[in-house]
Amino acid sequence: MRTVLVLCAALAAAAPALSQNLVARQGEDMIRLADVPCANAGVLEIVPAQFQSEYMQASAVVHGQTFSACWRKAGAMVHLVYEDGDQGLVPLTDLKAELQA
């Protein structure tokens, strides 16, 4: 289900810089990418050691349930790895800077 969310997100923003918190939304579902290193041990166990330093912290809310994840830029996409082993891709164009209140 999370893979469907990340592959089908329907936002149409220009490709943002990856130096701030970014969000992709689809209805009530959301993926938030933070600009801090991944500290989730469960995710880092899944990611090959040579790539671990490239992953940053992320989270997703799907059907009201929150999931921890980590991400890294992969060309024109963002690769997400969740602590349960699920993975997904989000086009950079689907991400928007998170509005600060």
N, C-alpha and C positions, 0 to 999 in steps of 0.2 A: 504494500500500500504506500509506504514512504517513497518507493521507487517511482510509482505512478505520480505522486505529488511532485517530485523533483523533475521528472521528465515532461510533465504536462503543465507546469506553471505558466500562467498566461499573462505575464507582465511584459510591457513593451518599452522599457527604459533603455537609454543609451548605455554602453558598457561603462560601468563605474570604475574608479580607482579602488584598489583593494587596500586602503589605508584607514578604514573606519568600519564600524559595524554596518553590515549590509543585510537586507531582508528580502526574501521572496515570499509572496503571499498568493494563496489560492483559496478564496473564501475565508473560512476561519482557520485554515491550516497555514503554517508559516515555518520558514527556515531562517534562522538568524546566524550569521557568520561574524565572529569576533576577530579582532586583529591582535590576538594574544596566542602564544604557543599552546598547542594541545597538551593538556595535563591529564587526560583521561587514560588511565592505565589499561582499561579494557580495550579501547581502540588501538592504543599503541602496540598491544600484543598482536593485533591483526595486521598492522602495517609493517612491511619489510623494514628492517633496521636502517637501511641506507636512505629511506625516505622519511623517517619519523620526525626529523628536525624541520621538515617542510610543512608539516600539518599544523593547523591553527584550530582553535576551539570553535565549536558550533553547537547549536541545539535546534530541535524541531518540535513543533506541536502539531500532531495529527489526530483528528477526532477528539480533541481535548486532552490527549495524553502527551506528555513531554518525553523526548528522547535526547540523550547526549550523543554527540558526534564530534568528528574532527574533519577538517577540509583542507584542500590545497588547490591552487590554480593548476589547470591542465589544459593549456592552449586557450581556446575560447570557452572553456567549460570550468566548472568547479566540481571536483571529485569529493564526495562525502562518504565517510565510513562511520557507521554506527557501532556502538559497543556490542550489539547482538550479532554483528557480522554483516548486516545488510549494507548495501552500498548504492549510491546513485550519482547522477550527474545533473547539474543545473547550468544552463547557458548563462554566461556573464550578463547577457542582455536582460535576463529575468531579475536581476538584483537591483535594488534601490538603496540609497543611503537611508539609514534609520532616522526618522524624525525625532529630535530631542524636544521634550516639552518644556 
